[in-house]
Amino acid sequence: MKNKIISFRIASVTAILALFSAITGAKAQTPDLKTSTPEQRAEWQNKLMKEKLKLTDTQYHQVSNLNLEYARKMQPVITGEGSRFSRGKKARALMKEKEDKLKQLLTKEQFEAYQQDIKEKMSAAKEAFMQSKNP
């Protein structure tokens, strides 16, 4: 049971770190987390969100600023030392803050689409992690 809890925590942290920078897109298009800059990750997010959520020009400007702010805040989590658990905890807290702010910028429909996509990506990342542990 303890191993399942640890595996779930590791899967959650891995999924969060893999997903914080994107709501959609193929893995090949995802910027490498450790070598990309916050500006590159934010720009990548901006493009995806504009397409996926059909942002207005005003929303795009606001979301772009938010993505850059949180990409910069996430940088120490990505490159920092410490356990996966502690980094995952910090990543989750930052993602929650960002999500709260996004909710104020997006329409109800846009925010629901955003949440659904995150949920799907988390599920896919968890599944990929579990498969990597049990080849």
C-alpha atoms as an extended CHARMM CRD file, in Angstrom:
* protein
*
       135  EXT
         1         1  MET       CA              0.0000000000        0.0000000000        0.0000000000  PROA      1               0.0000000000
         2         2  LYS       CA              2.8230000000        2.3640000000        0.9040000000  PROA      2               0.0000000000
         3         3  ASN       CA              4.4620000000        1.7120000000       -2.4910000000  PROA      3               0.0000000000
         4         4  LYS       CA              1.2100000000        2.5880000000       -4.2600000000  PROA      4               0.0000000000
         5         5  ILE       CA              1.0000000000        5.8890000000       -2.3750000000  PROA      5               0.0000000000
         6         6  ILE       CA              4.6090000000        6.7170000000       -3.1910000000  PROA      6               0.0000000000
         7         7  SER       CA              4.0940000000        5.7510000000       -6.8420000000  PROA      7               0.0000000000
         8         8  PHE       CA              0.9800000000        7.9050000000       -7.0160000000  PROA      8               0.0000000000
         9         9  ARG       CA              2.8230000000       10.8600000000       -5.5000000000  PROA      9               0.0000000000
        10        10  ILE       CA              5.6990000000       10.4630000000       -7.9320000000  PROA      10              0.0000000000
        11        11  ALA       CA              3.2470000000       10.1490000000      -10.8180000000  PROA      11              0.0000000000
        12        12  SER       CA              1.4370000000       13.2720000000       -9.6550000000  PROA      12              0.0000000000
        13        13  VAL       CA              4.6290000000       15.2660000000       -9.3690000000  PROA      13              0.0000000000
        14        14  THR       CA              5.8430000000       14.0370000000      -12.7480000000  PROA      14              0.0000000000
        15        15  ALA       CA              2.5210000000       14.9020000000      -14.3370000000  PROA      15              0.0000000000
        16        16  ILE       CA              2.4670000000       18.3570000000      -12.8030000000  PROA      16              0.0000000000
        17        17  LEU       CA              5.9870000000       19.1540000000      -13.9030000000  PROA      17              0.0000000000
        18        18  ALA       CA              5.2230000000       17.8710000000      -17.3850000000  PROA      18              0.0000000000
        19        19  LEU       CA              1.9430000000       19.7200000000      -17.6480000000  PROA      19              0.0000000000
        20        20  PHE       CA              2.5020000000       23.0590000000      -16.0370000000  PROA      20              0.0000000000
        21        21  SER       CA              3.7370000000       24.5010000000      -19.2860000000  PROA      21              0.0000000000
        22        22  ALA       CA              0.9910000000       23.3230000000      -21.5750000000  PROA      22              0.0000000000
        23        23  ILE       CA             -2.6580000000       22.6650000000      -21.9500000000  PROA      23              0.0000000000
        24        24  THR       CA             -2.4140000000       20.9290000000      -25.3110000000  PROA      24              0.0000000000
        25        25  GLY       CA             -0.0040000000       19.8600000000      -27.9690000000  PROA      25              0.0000000000
        26        26  ALA       CA              2.1080000000       16.9490000000      -29.0130000000  PROA      26              0.0000000000
        27        27  LYS       CA              5.0940000000       16.0170000000      -26.9220000000  PROA      27              0.0000000000
        28        28  ALA       CA              7.4330000000       16.7990000000      -29.8070000000  PROA      28              0.0000000000
        29        29  GLN       CA              6.2470000000       20.4030000000      -29.6850000000  PROA      29              0.0000000000
        30        30  THR       CA              6.7280000000       20.7610000000      -25.9370000000  PROA      30              0.0000000000
        31        31  PRO       CA              9.7710000000       22.8170000000      -25.0060000000  PROA      31              0.0000000000
        32        32  ASP       CA             12.3340000000       20.9110000000      -22.9570000000  PROA      32              0.0000000000
        33        33  LEU       CA             11.6760000000       21.9910000000      -19.3910000000  PROA      33              0.0000000000
        34        34  LYS       CA             15.2630000000       22.0510000000      -18.1860000000  PROA      34              0.0000000000
        35        35  THR       CA             16.7850000000       23.8300000000      -21.1910000000  PROA      35              0.0000000000
        36        36  SER       CA             14.0200000000       26.1910000000      -22.2730000000  PROA      36              0.0000000000
        37        37  THR       CA             13.6870000000       29.6790000000      -20.8590000000  PROA      37              0.0000000000
        38        38  PRO       CA             10.5750000000       30.8960000000      -19.0520000000  PROA      38              0.0000000000
        39        39  GLU       CA              9.9900000000       33.2250000000      -22.0130000000  PROA      39              0.0000000000
        40        40  GLN       CA             10.0580000000       30.3100000000      -24.4720000000  PROA      40              0.0000000000
        41        41  ARG       CA              7.6530000000       28.2550000000      -22.3730000000  PROA      41              0.0000000000
        42        42  ALA       CA              5.2980000000       31.2040000000      -21.9020000000  PROA      42              0.0000000000
        43        43  GLU       CA              5.2680000000       31.9360000000      -25.6360000000  PROA      43              0.0000000000
        44        44  TRP       CA              4.5230000000       28.2900000000      -26.3680000000  PROA      44              0.0000000000
        45        45  GLN       CA              1.6510000000       28.3420000000      -23.8670000000  PROA      45              0.0000000000
        46        46  ASN       CA              0.3250000000       31.5770000000      -25.3570000000  PROA      46              0.0000000000
        47        47  LYS       CA              0.0970000000       30.1050000000      -28.8450000000  PROA      47              0.0000000000
        48        48  LEU       CA             -1.6220000000       26.9580000000      -27.6560000000  PROA      48              0.0000000000
        49        49  MET       CA             -4.0950000000       28.7630000000      -25.4430000000  PROA      49              0.0000000000
        50        50  LYS       CA             -4.9540000000       31.2910000000      -28.1260000000  PROA      50              0.0000000000
        51        51  GLU       CA             -5.7830000000       28.4830000000      -30.5530000000  PROA      51              0.0000000000
        52        52  LYS       CA             -7.4440000000       26.0840000000      -28.1370000000  PROA      52              0.0000000000
        53        53  LEU       CA             -9.4430000000       28.6140000000      -26.1230000000  PROA      53              0.0000000000
        54        54  LYS       CA            -10.0290000000       31.1650000000      -28.8800000000  PROA      54              0.0000000000
        55        55  LEU       CA             -8.8070000000       34.0610000000      -26.7620000000  PROA      55              0.0000000000
        56        56  THR       CA             -9.8000000000       37.6160000000      -27.6150000000  PROA      56              0.0000000000
        57        57  ASP       CA             -6.9980000000       40.1330000000      -28.1550000000  PROA      57              0.0000000000
        58        58  THR       CA             -7.5380000000       41.5110000000      -24.6520000000  PROA      58              0.0000000000
        59        59  GLN       CA             -7.5360000000       38.0380000000      -23.1210000000  PROA      59              0.0000000000
        60        60  TYR       CA             -4.4460000000       37.0990000000      -25.1020000000  PROA      60              0.0000000000
        61        61  HSD       CA             -2.5300000000       40.0620000000      -23.6990000000  PROA      61              0.0000000000
        62        62  GLN       CA             -3.6370000000       39.2870000000      -20.1280000000  PROA      62              0.0000000000
        63        63  VAL       CA             -3.0010000000       35.5520000000      -20.4300000000  PROA      63              0.0000000000
        64        64  SER       CA              0.4140000000       36.2110000000      -22.0150000000  PROA      64              0.0000000000
        65        65  ASN       CA              1.4420000000       38.2970000000      -19.0180000000  PROA      65              0.0000000000
        66        66  LEU       CA              0.1420000000       35.6410000000      -16.6330000000  PROA      66              0.0000000000
        67        67  ASN       CA              1.9100000000       32.8130000000      -18.4680000000  PROA      67              0.0000000000
        68        68  LEU       CA              5.2090000000       34.6820000000      -18.3650000000  PROA      68              0.0000000000
        69        69  GLU       CA              4.7940000000       35.5270000000      -14.6830000000  PROA      69              0.0000000000
        70        70  TYR       CA              4.1740000000       31.8970000000      -13.7520000000  PROA      70              0.0000000000
        71        71  ALA       CA              6.7970000000       30.4840000000      -16.1200000000  PROA      71              0.0000000000
        72        72  ARG       CA              9.3030000000       32.6620000000      -14.2680000000  PROA      72              0.0000000000
        73        73  LYS       CA              7.9550000000       31.5900000000      -10.8730000000  PROA      73              0.0000000000
        74        74  MET       CA              8.1410000000       27.9370000000      -11.9560000000  PROA      74              0.0000000000
        75        75  GLN       CA             11.7710000000       28.1700000000      -13.1200000000  PROA      75              0.0000000000
        76        76  PRO       CA             13.3150000000       27.4730000000       -9.6830000000  PROA      76              0.0000000000
        77        77  VAL       CA             11.0210000000       24.4560000000       -9.3130000000  PROA      77              0.0000000000
        78        78  ILE       CA             12.1890000000       23.0460000000      -12.6390000000  PROA      78              0.0000000000
        79        79  THR       CA             15.8910000000       23.6610000000      -12.1820000000  PROA      79              0.0000000000
        80        80  GLY       CA             16.0660000000       23.5490000000       -8.4150000000  PROA      80              0.0000000000
        81        81  GLU       CA             17.3170000000       20.9670000000       -6.0500000000  PROA      81              0.0000000000
        82        82  GLY       CA             15.2210000000       19.0770000000       -3.6040000000  PROA      82              0.0000000000
        83        83  SER       CA             13.0100000000       16.0680000000       -3.6810000000  PROA      83              0.0000000000
        84        84  ARG       CA             10.4440000000       15.4670000000       -6.3680000000  PROA      84              0.0000000000
        85        85  PHE       CA              7.8180000000       15.6310000000       -3.6770000000  PROA      85              0.0000000000
        86        86  SER       CA              8.8290000000       19.0870000000       -2.4500000000  PROA      86              0.0000000000
        87        87  ARG       CA              9.1980000000       20.4130000000       -5.9990000000  PROA      87              0.0000000000
        88        88  GLY       CA              5.8490000000       18.8930000000       -6.9210000000  PROA      88              0.0000000000
        89        89  LYS       CA              4.2220000000       20.5290000000       -3.9290000000  PROA      89              0.0000000000
        90        90  LYS       CA              5.6010000000       23.9210000000       -4.9900000000  PROA      90              0.0000000000
        91        91  ALA       CA              4.5160000000       23.3090000000       -8.5880000000  PROA      91              0.0000000000
        92        92  ARG       CA              0.9710000000       22.4210000000       -7.4870000000  PROA      92              0.0000000000
        93        93  ALA       CA              0.7530000000       25.5790000000       -5.3730000000  PROA      93              0.0000000000
        94        94  LEU       CA              1.9100000000       27.7430000000       -8.2840000000  PROA      94              0.0000000000
        95        95  MET       CA             -0.4730000000       26.0070000000      -10.6820000000  PROA      95              0.0000000000
        96        96  LYS       CA             -3.3570000000       26.6030000000       -8.2720000000  PROA      96              0.0000000000
        97        97  GLU       CA             -2.4860000000       30.3070000000       -8.0030000000  PROA      97              0.0000000000
        98        98  LYS       CA             -2.2850000000       30.6040000000      -11.7660000000  PROA      98              0.0000000000
        99        99  GLU       CA             -5.5440000000       28.7240000000      -12.2530000000  PROA      99              0.0000000000
       100       100  ASP       CA             -7.3250000000       31.0710000000       -9.8350000000  PROA      100             0.0000000000
       101       101  LYS       CA             -6.1230000000       34.0510000000      -11.8600000000  PROA      101             0.0000000000
       102       102  LEU       CA             -6.9760000000       32.4060000000      -15.1820000000  PROA      102             0.0000000000
       103       103  LYS       CA            -10.5110000000       31.8110000000      -13.9670000000  PROA      103             0.0000000000
       104       104  GLN       CA            -10.9330000000       35.5820000000      -13.6920000000  PROA      104             0.0000000000
       105       105  LEU       CA             -9.6430000000       36.1650000000      -17.2340000000  PROA      105             0.0000000000
       106       106  LEU       CA            -11.4690000000       33.4370000000      -19.1500000000  PROA      106             0.0000000000
       107       107  THR       CA            -15.1370000000       32.8830000000      -19.8560000000  PROA      107             0.0000000000
       108       108  LYS       CA            -16.8300000000       29.9960000000      -18.0970000000  PROA      108             0.0000000000
       109       109  GLU       CA            -16.6600000000       27.9090000000      -21.2860000000  PROA      109             0.0000000000
       110       110  GLN       CA            -12.9900000000       28.6990000000      -21.8710000000  PROA      110             0.0000000000
       111       111  PHE       CA            -12.0740000000       27.8590000000      -18.2990000000  PROA      111             0.0000000000
       112       112  GLU       CA            -13.9890000000       24.5730000000      -18.4530000000  PROA      112             0.0000000000
       113       113  ALA       CA            -12.1700000000       23.6700000000      -21.6860000000  PROA      113             0.0000000000
       114       114  TYR       CA             -8.8630000000       24.5360000000      -20.0130000000  PROA      114             0.0000000000
       115       115  GLN       CA             -9.6580000000       22.3640000000      -16.9880000000  PROA      115             0.0000000000
       116       116  GLN       CA            -10.8090000000       19.4540000000      -19.1390000000  PROA      116             0.0000000000
       117       117  ASP       CA             -7.6200000000       19.5400000000      -21.1630000000  PROA      117             0.0000000000
       118       118  ILE       CA             -5.4850000000       19.6410000000      -18.0210000000  PROA      118             0.0000000000
       119       119  LYS       CA             -7.4210000000       16.6730000000      -16.6300000000  PROA      119             0.0000000000
       120       120  GLU       CA             -6.8240000000       14.6820000000      -19.8170000000  PROA      120             0.0000000000
       121       121  LYS       CA             -3.1220000000       15.5490000000      -19.8550000000  PROA      121             0.0000000000
       122       122  MET       CA             -2.7280000000       14.5920000000      -16.1840000000  PROA      122             0.0000000000
       123       123  SER       CA             -4.3880000000       11.2570000000      -16.8470000000  PROA      123             0.0000000000
       124       124  ALA       CA             -2.1800000000       10.5930000000      -19.8750000000  PROA      124             0.0000000000
       125       125  ALA       CA              0.9640000000       11.5600000000      -17.9590000000  PROA      125             0.0000000000
       126       126  LYS       CA              0.0170000000        9.3140000000      -15.0480000000  PROA      126             0.0000000000
       127       127  GLU       CA             -0.6200000000        6.4260000000      -17.4160000000  PROA      127             0.0000000000
       128       128  ALA       CA              2.7110000000        6.9800000000      -19.1790000000  PROA      128             0.0000000000
       129       129  PHE       CA              4.4820000000        7.0780000000      -15.8210000000  PROA      129             0.0000000000
       130       130  MET       CA              2.8530000000        3.8450000000      -14.6910000000  PROA      130             0.0000000000
       131       131  GLN       CA              3.7820000000        2.1360000000      -17.9580000000  PROA      131             0.0000000000
       132       132  SER       CA              7.3840000000        3.2740000000      -17.5740000000  PROA      132             0.0000000000
       133       133  LYS       CA              7.4620000000        1.6510000000      -14.1410000000  PROA      133             0.0000000000
       134       134  ASN       CA              5.9430000000       -1.6190000000      -15.4370000000  PROA      134             0.0000000000
       135       135  PRO       CA              7.3300000000       -2.1890000000      -18.9490000000  PROA      135             0.0000000000
